[in-house]
Amino acid sequence: MQLSSRHLLGIRDLTPKDIQIILDTAVQFKEVLQRPIKKVPTLRDVTIVNLFYENSTRTRISFELAEKRLSADTINFAASASSVAKGETLLDTVNNILSMKVDMVVMRHSASGAPHFLSKHIPAAIVNAGDGINEHPTQALLDAFSIREKLGSLSGRKVAIIGDIMHSRVALSNIYLLKKVGAEVMVVGPPTLIPKYIKKAFDIQVAYNLKEALMWCDVANVLRIQLERQNQVLFSSLREYSLAYGINRKLLDSVNKEIVIMHPGPINRGVELDSDVADSKQSIILQQVENGVAVRMAVLYLLAGGQTEQN
Ligand code: NCD
C-alpha cells in the first residue's frame, strides 16, 4: 500500500483512498499496541527527528512513542533549547540535522506553511504536526479513527466542531477530512470566531447557537479558545464564552440524546467543557489520545515506503 504523497503536509492533499489506507493500517497497529510486547521492527533502519518549534504535550509524546514502537531511531529537538535562539534559520537548522543522515522530519511550527516550505528544499519526508492556524493532519486522522471506532463508520455522520474555528488547525484538518469521507459538518461558535468564507468554501453548515448544534449532531468535537493566536478582542470574556458555548451536563441532558464528546486537548475545564462532561462515559477524549499512537505509527510506516514486513 502506498500513499499518493511523499509527505503528510495536510489533509487537503490526501485522497479519500489515502485516508482509508491510513485508517485501516492504524487498525493493525492498534492491535500491536494491545500485545504484551508493543514493539515491531518495521522502521529499524529509519531515523526520525521531531522538530518542535512550538509547545506540545500529547502530539510530541505520541509521535515519539509511535516511532519507538516501530523501532525507529529518534532525535528530539525543542527550538527553545537550540541554536534557533542564536539566529539560525529554519532551513539551516534542518539541513544541519539532515547532514547527520536523518530520513524523516516530524515538525510543529507556529508559522502556517513552515513544513510546506521545508518540503520544497529538503529530500526527507515531512510530517506536519501542526503549523500555525493551518493544519494538524494527524489530529484529524486520529479523530476520524476514533469516530469510526466508536460509531462504526464516518460516511453520513453528523459532526459539530465547536469553538474557535478561526484560529484552529484542528478544525481545518477535520473539515477537510470529514468532507472527503462523506460526513456532514457543522461549525459552531461566536460569529467573530468563524471565518466568513467557510460555509461556501467547504459546503458545510454554520451555527451560532450551541443547543441547536447539539440537537443536530452525532459527535461534538469541542475546541479550546486559542488565546495565544488572537491579537484582538474577539469576544467579551471567557466567562461569557462559557455561558454561551460551554458544554455542561445540564445542557447535554436537555438535548436528550447520546452525543459522542471529543476534544483534541489541552482542555480548559470549565470554559469549553465542564469536568462532569469531559470525564463522562460519553467522552472519548482519552481514546483519542490512545488512538493517536496507532494512527501516527500508520502514517510513519506508510511514508517510509510501507513495504517492510509488520510482525
Ligand atoms: C491542538 C494543537 O496544538 O493544535 N492540540 C493538540 O495537538 N492535541 C489544539 C490546541 O492547542 O488547542
Residues whose N, C-alpha, C, O or C-beta is under 5 A from the ligand:
A	BS01	NCD	R58 T59 G130 H136 R224 P264 G265 P266
